[in-house]
Amino acid sequence: MNQEAKNYWNEYWGEKVKPQAVSAWQFGSDPDRLAQLVIEGIKTATCSGFIFYKMEDEPLPKVDDYSIILNSKDVPVALIKTVKVEIIPFNQVPEEFAIAEGEGDRTYQYWKSAHETFFKNELKEIGLEYSEDMLLVCERFELVHVNA
């Protein structure tokens, strides 16, 4: 986590007892646009390939985790809190979750097409092939604060 994100985290909590665990990251495909959708309350969910957590030996997100959302310049723009985490095969992600991701025209068809393309490209870069039943880490979150 960069210093600007640490400062934002500390300033947000002030004198209150703050949770120890927080991460700072940006959305993969279009950090600025997706962060703006979070700020506007349109995007309340996100997903990642389970395989990437395994390969990078990263812990899976948990309910009550906090995340600082960064823009494309690694500037903190918002604070979110995870409220639900599920591991679901790509081809079983419910329409309601896809719509909660808030992207494109907010249809399941858009979500499926965009995410299939994204995962195919990401997996190809590391020598793996996409499969419709690949596991996704599907995360629901709530907006806690906007860094204005």
C-alpha positions in Angstrom: 0.0 0.0 0.0 1.4 3.4 -0.9 1.8 6.3 1.5 -1.1 8.2 0.1 -3.4 5.2 0.7 -2.0 4.8 4.2 -2.6 8.5 5.0 -6.2 8.2 3.7 -6.9 5.1 5.8 -5.5 6.8 8.9 -7.3 10.1 8.3 -10.6 8.3 7.7 -10.4 6.5 11.1 -8.9 9.4 13.0 -8.9 8.6 16.7 -11.3 5.7 16.4 -10.0 2.1 16.7 -9.4 1.0 13.1 -9.4 -2.5 11.7 -5.9 -3.8 11.2 -6.5 -5.4 7.8 -6.9 -3.2 4.8 -5.8 -3.6 1.2 -5.4 -1.0 -1.5 -5.9 -1.8 -5.2 -7.3 -0.7 -8.5 -9.8 -2.4 -10.8 -8.1 -4.3 -13.6 -9.7 -3.4 -16.9 -10.4 0.4 -16.5 -9.5 1.6 -13.0 -10.9 5.2 -13.3 -14.2 4.3 -14.9 -14.9 1.4 -12.5 -13.9 3.4 -9.4 -16.3 6.1 -10.6 -19.1 3.5 -10.8 -18.4 2.6 -7.2 -18.5 6.2 -6.1 -21.8 6.6 -7.9 -23.3 3.6 -6.1 -23.7 1.7 -9.4 -21.0 -0.9 -8.9 -21.5 -2.9 -5.8 -19.8 -6.2 -6.8 -16.6 -7.4 -8.4 -15.0 -10.8 -9.3 -11.6 -12.2 -9.8 -10.3 -15.6 -11.1 -9.8 -18.0 -8.2 -6.7 -19.3 -9.9 -5.0 -15.9 -9.6 -5.3 -15.9 -5.8 -3.8 -19.4 -5.8 -0.9 -18.5 -8.1 0.0 -15.4 -6.2 -0.5 -17.0 -2.8 -2.9 -14.2 -1.9 -5.6 -14.6 0.8 -9.2 -14.6 -0.4 -11.3 -11.6 0.5 -13.4 -12.1 3.6 -16.6 -10.5 4.9 -15.8 -7.2 6.8 -12.5 -6.7 4.9 -11.8 -3.1 3.9 -10.3 -2.0 0.6 -9.1 1.3 -0.6 -9.9 1.8 -4.2 -7.2 3.5 -6.2 -7.5 5.3 -9.5 -5.1 4.7 -12.4 -2.6 7.0 -10.8 -2.7 5.0 -7.5 -4.5 7.8 -5.8 -7.1 6.6 -3.2 -10.6 7.6 -4.3 -12.9 5.5 -2.1 -13.1 3.0 0.8 -15.3 -0.1 0.5 -16.2 -2.9 2.9 -16.8 -6.5 1.7 -20.2 -7.8 2.7 -20.3 -11.2 0.9 -17.8 -13.5 -0.8 -18.7 -16.6 -2.9 -16.7 -18.9 -5.1 -18.8 -19.6 -8.2 -18.1 -21.2 -11.5 -18.1 -18.6 -14.3 -21.0 -20.3 -16.1 -23.1 -20.2 -12.9 -22.7 -16.6 -11.9 -26.3 -15.3 -11.4 -27.6 -12.5 -13.6 -28.3 -10.4 -10.5 -24.6 -10.5 -9.5 -23.5 -9.6 -13.1 -25.8 -6.6 -13.0 -24.4 -5.5 -9.6 -21.0 -5.2 -11.2 -22.5 -2.2 -12.9 -20.5 -2.3 -16.2 -21.5 -1.6 -19.8 -25.2 -1.7 -20.4 -25.7 -3.6 -17.1 -27.0 -6.8 -18.7 -25.9 -10.3 -18.1 -24.9 -10.6 -21.8 -22.5 -7.7 -21.6 -21.0 -8.9 -18.3 -20.5 -12.4 -19.7 -18.9 -11.2 -23.0 -16.6 -8.6 -21.3 -15.5 -11.0 -18.6 -14.9 -13.9 -20.9 -12.7 -11.7 -23.1 -10.9 -10.4 -20.0 -10.2 -13.8 -18.5 -9.2 -15.3 -21.8 -6.5 -12.6 -22.2 -5.3 -12.8 -18.6 -5.0 -16.6 -18.7 -3.3 -16.6 -22.1 -0.6 -14.3 -20.7 0.3 -16.9 -18.1 0.0 -19.9 -20.5 -3.4 -21.1 -19.3 -6.7 -21.6 -21.2 -10.0 -20.2 -20.3 -12.8 -22.6 -19.3 -16.5 -21.7 -18.8 -16.5 -23.4 -15.4 -13.4 -21.6 -14.1 -13.9 -20.6 -10.5 -14.5 -16.9 -9.7 -14.2 -15.2 -6.4 -17.4 -13.1 -6.4 -17.4 -10.2 -3.9 -20.2 -7.9 -2.8 -19.2 -4.7 -1.2 -20.7 -1.5 0.2 -19.3 2.0 -0.3 -18.0 3.4 3.1 -16.4 6.7 2.1 -15.5 8.8 -0.9 -12.1 10.6 -0.8 -13.2 14.0 -2.1 
